[in-house]
Every structure is written in C-alpha cells, then in structure tokens.
Amino acid sequence: MSDKATLQYNGNSYDFPVIKGTENELAIDIKKLRASTGMITIDPGYKNTGSCESGITFLDGEKGILRYRGYSIEDLAEKADFLETAYLLIFGELPTEEQLSKFDQDIKEQSHVDEDVKKILDGFPKSAHPMGVLSSLTSALIAFNPAFVNVSSEEEMYNAIVRILAKFPVLVSWALRKNKGLPLDYGDNSLGYVENIVKMMFRRPNQEYQKNQIVIDALDKLLILHADHEQNCSTSTVRIVGSSHAGLFASLSAGISALWGPLHGGANQAVLEMLEAIEADGGDTKKYMAKAKDKNDPFRLMGFGHRVYKNFDPRARIIKKAADEVLNDLGVVDPILDIAKGLEKEALEDQYFVDRKLYPNVDFYSGIIYRAMGIPTEMFTVMFALGRLPGWIAQWREMRLNNEPIGRPRQVYTGANLRPFVDLGNR
Ligand code: CMC
C-alpha cells in the first residue's frame, strides 16, 4: 500500500503523506496543502477532518468499539470506578493503589470552594438553567485561582487538574441545590468521590442522608461511560480554546457551553422532554415516528442517531442494561418508560431508521436512569458534564503537552466582492 496520496488539479500533481494510527486508521496529512497548492479543503462539521493525533480514546463507529487508553469501555464500566477511570484518561495508565489513594486524597484536600462563589450564585435567578450556572461558575473559579499554570511543570499541571476535579462536583451540586431552593452544602471527605457527589446533591437540611448503593453504583457507571469520546463538539471546543493558551478552567467553561446544546449533551434532557410531550399528547408513538421521518417537519427523535456510531453505540448497550437493573432495583413504575420502550422498538424495526443507521444513543437511556434516580430533567446535561470532565482535562493536557498550534480554520468566502461605500442618506 502506498504511504502517499496524490492530488491532481489543473494538470499538476501533488503528493501528500498518508499516516496510520495504531488501530490502522488512515489519514492524508495535508499540513502542506495550502503552501504547495494554494488551496484549502472545505468540510463543514469536520466530518472528514482529523484535528489532532491523540492517544486517549479510540472509537470505531462501524464496529461499535470504544476504548479509553486501550481498555474497553465494557471492562472499565464493569471493573473500574470513576476516579480510576479519570486517572487513566488523564495520565495514561491505570493507577496503582498508592497512586489512586494519593489522587483521592489530593482531590479531597482541594474540595472546598471559596464562600464568595456563593455570592455569584446568588445573582442567578432560581429559574436559571444549571448548565448556564455551571459554565459561569467554572469560569468564575479562574478569579479565585488566578495563578498561571506553567504547563511544562508536571507539578503545576497536576495541581490544576486536582483542583478542578475537586471543586467541580461542589459546583454541580450547588447548581442543583440553587435550582431546588436547598441550602448550599459542602462535601463529606470521608466518602468516595461519587458517593460524595450523590450526598452533596440529595442531602436535605432536615433529615439524615440515606445512602443508596444502587444509585451510587449506577451513577459511577454512567460517569465512566461519559468520561471521554474523542474529538466531539465540546472536547474540540476545550482543545481549541486551550490552544490559544487560555487556562484549563476557561477552556472547560467553554466546553460546558458546547455540551449544553440539544444535538450534543443536551440531548438527554431533550429525550425526557420529548417523552413527556408524547405522553401529554396521548402517548401515540407512531405519530411521533411519522413526524421524525417527515422532511417538512423539523422534529427529530431525540436520543437516536450518532455522528460516529453507525452500527450501535456501545455505551447505549451497557447503559440499557444498567437502566433495566436500576429501574428494577428501585421498583420504579413510570409511564414515560413504556413510551421509551415503544419508541425504541418501533425505531429499531423502521426502514427509515434502519437505512440511516439510527440507533438509540447513550442519551436515550441516561435520561431514563437519571429520572429514576430522582435527578431533575434540567440537571441531566450537568451530569454529563460531570462525567466528561476527566476527558476534557485529558484532552486539554495532551494538546498543551504536544504544544499544538492555535486552532484557526480557514474558510471559502462567498460574500459580496469589493463595492463602493454608500452614504447613509443614499441607501
Ligand atoms: N431523527 C430523525 N432523523 C434523523 C435523526 C433523528 N434523531 N438523526 C439523523 N436523522 C436523519 C437525518 O434527517 C438525515 O436524513 P437524510 O439523509 O434523509 O437527510 C440522516 O438521518 C443523517 O443525519 P445527519 O444529521 O446528517 O447526521 P449527523 O451525523 O450530522 O448527526 C446527530 C448526528 C446526533 C446530530 C443526529 O443523529 C441527531 O440530531 N440526533 C438527535 C440528537 C441526539 O440524540 N444527540 C445526541 C448524540 S449522542 C451524545 C453525544 O455524544 O453528544
């Protein structure tokens, strides 16, 4: 096989190196394209564009494979916990017992958030969407931790990473508690990372916190499944913002905003809202299937389809099983779930969905579990952000350590040609 690709244009021929990833993915290296041909490529939505070489996550959308640092998502969801997975993603190897215990301890030591951050939170209306609150508070953390992080110092990098992993769950719980009108709470450092999150979110001021292992285990698994997904919209945002050498917290805040959209992380909230709307409209799933297929109707079946998975979403398979277990264990009976199951069955058998390879994605099931756990719908995307945090950090770290250039795509201009200025009175 040739290790170069040849482009022919206007009687000229140009060679470009072909590079191969460790899983044999091929890419044409066009770094010198513009310099040698004067042309650029155009690829809206970057469907054919690799923005970087990365050693963090491998996914094969055709085969339904997802691996973090070489470990299968199935193994990690079954055998690892979220903190171990975070360490693996960020630092490249599974931690030893000693490394994990130090990591956990270091995070605990940073798990306070400045009391003044509460004043910022006070400024938000109670109705504010928690994703907006989370993005703003993450950005505000910069003001409380203004030190410039020297990325060539492993220690400074480690400290910044530990700091955000420690403070982010507090912000998440505050976003929820603000929304629910509950007093703001600090964590309990005697607990594990995920249990502490659950307690911070659900603890009532006037009653003893009741530990629910089913909820803790399910959340741990969900966070692992969401922890990274290579160069998706929010991760690419984190990398591109960080490529201007904006700091970690600023890059993460931008990533949170990108995740908020209903075509990305916001889909889990959109799924539940869609199911509720179908229920309110009499529960006729066939009517909504028809709407989803009607090209004159903007309605899409939320929670179906994926940019990369064109076979099945491996996370969805794990999460579907977890959803069944959680609902069973918690004894949840919910008409919304019947609608979800009906839609899933119809879509999997429908030619339109089969032809376009539209399968239920991770967000179709995650919303269902979150609902069963008692997490309010508008918090679903925040839970996604909590899970994605280690992935964003890992990708930011890799990008900075590789000293990647500032992200700056080009364009093909299609606007007006030079024209004379027309004075206001003559327009
Ligand atoms: N319902 C109905 N039709 C759909 C859907 C859907 N959910 N998704 C794609 N299609 C159709 C689309 O209309 C198009 O049809 P045609 O070829 O006839 O024009 C075809 O399938 C291909 O769609 P596309 O928009 O070109 O595909 P894409 O890869 O650009 O978009 C997607 C992927 C996830 C944005 C899209 O499938 C979608 O909008 N899904 C619903 C939102 C959703 O669940 N998002 C969560 C994604 S998973 C979580 C994450 O990683 O963020």
Residues whose N, C-alpha, C, O or C-beta is under 5 A from the ligand:
A	BS01	CMC	P262 L263 H264 G265 A267 A292 R300 L301 M302 G303 F304 G305 H306 R307 R356 N361 D363
